[in-house]
């Protein structure tokens, strides 16, 4: 067995690294993927994947082994394993002082998230005692409840890296959507890789500057003190967010920023698109070539946007006489996703659509968006703020009341009597105000309770029964509440009787009009009016 200084077994890790390196050199990750899905990246994506893994395995290669605890043969194997780990690196290494914070950027739909997901799920789950290599803790593609998101982040970070304090900084509580309104940044943890990957960094631009600075400072501290490699992934707009942090800017000096450009058709692209086409939708190629379908409608869920673009372009290639655009290929994919997964949260979709014109165009298939985003967001913030303020006021009032009651019951010297009586009066005032009494009623209740207490317990300055004092206050409040209920009931009953009398007068007046009409028509109105009046007046 091969161990590092902390006693962790490195044999399986380096073995997996060698297998991964072989798979990368062959140009595919299908053998290394834990979920078994087909994946054949472009050469540019292979370079990015190698670059990411080089950042991680270089970290393992630089670790020292506890040779004193090993057999001489195992020491030889340890050095061989260390050399094997070094051989995993790219020929163009970044050097011994390469920073632990790295980032790569690229335009939308070029496969950044696809690379991240494959990198973080790279080690197969063959060993029951080994945890999954990576887990997507927050997925921007699939929204779930805030509690589940918070619980997943807390458990994942604490279990993998022991950095649960990141939850308090990034989440700002247990509300995941507080991070970025309408967007959730994807955070991936390479468990066996020992790496923190944060995707969709460009959405941090919507955060307040102080909040964003705390997050970036924490990432710098995590890399410097805990030695955890950090990888930031995002579009070109993320560069402006990250470069604003002085520590990260210094760390990135001399480092190669990787940019993923638009996917261009070529020989590799054609083979990849054809292979993916045949793997995912085997019967659609024939349908397209014969002109059976007019619009690409992808049935498989979870296909990235750049794959939808490839499929659309391939459909266009197969149907030269009836071509479709990339947008037409993307819209059905997003439309189906929206219809199946997000239809119940239209306001979240609408918020996403404000920054994604393709999604906005797809949502129009459901009809016009009936949500005013600005007004809805403003009202929602006002409601949440009012609720929070009310909860804070209630909590403060409870604490004050508890303190006052405690002070009133712990007076043991004569000097404390006056303070105790004042505390009791303030507590009584709070009780009365909570019951809805006006100032005059509050004064009356306090004075009456003090008089009654003084009459029953003697000297008001020396009594030791604050519970009885508050009991008297509560009794008076309950009696006043019963009296108010009786008054309301009497008023309601009088109003009901008045309405009944008014209704009866209306019936009699209407009956006279009917009687005159019957007389003019030559009928005897007495029997008819009698039945009609009884049925009208005695109706339930």
Secondary structure, 3 states (H helix, E strand, C coil): CCEECCCCECHHHHHHHHHHHHHHHHCCCCCCCCCCCCCCCCHHHHHHHHHHHHHHHHHHHCCCECHHHCCHHHHHHHHHHHHHHHHCCCCCCCCCCCCCEEEEEECCCCCHHHHHHHHHCCCCCCCCCCCCCEEECCCCCCCCCHHHHHHHHHHHHHHHCCCCHHHHHHHCCCCHHHCECCECCCEEEECCCCEEEECCHHHHHHCCHHHHHHHHHHHHHHHHHCCCEEEEEECHHHHHHHHCCHHHHHHHCCCCCEEECCCCCCHHHHHHHHHHHHHHCCCHHHHHHCCCCCCCCCCCCCCCHHHHHHHHHHHHHHCCCCCCCHHHHHHHHHHHHHHHHHCCCHHHHHHHHCCCHHHHHHHHHHCCCCCCHHHHHHHHHHHHHHHHHHHHHHHHHHHHHHHHHHHHHCCCCCHHHHHHHHHHHHHHHHHHHHCCCCHHHHHHHHHHHHHHHHHHHCCCCCCCCHHHHHHHHHHHHHHHHHHHHHHHHHHHHHHHHHHHHHHHHHHHHHHHHHHHHHHHHCCCHHHHHHHHHHHHHCCC
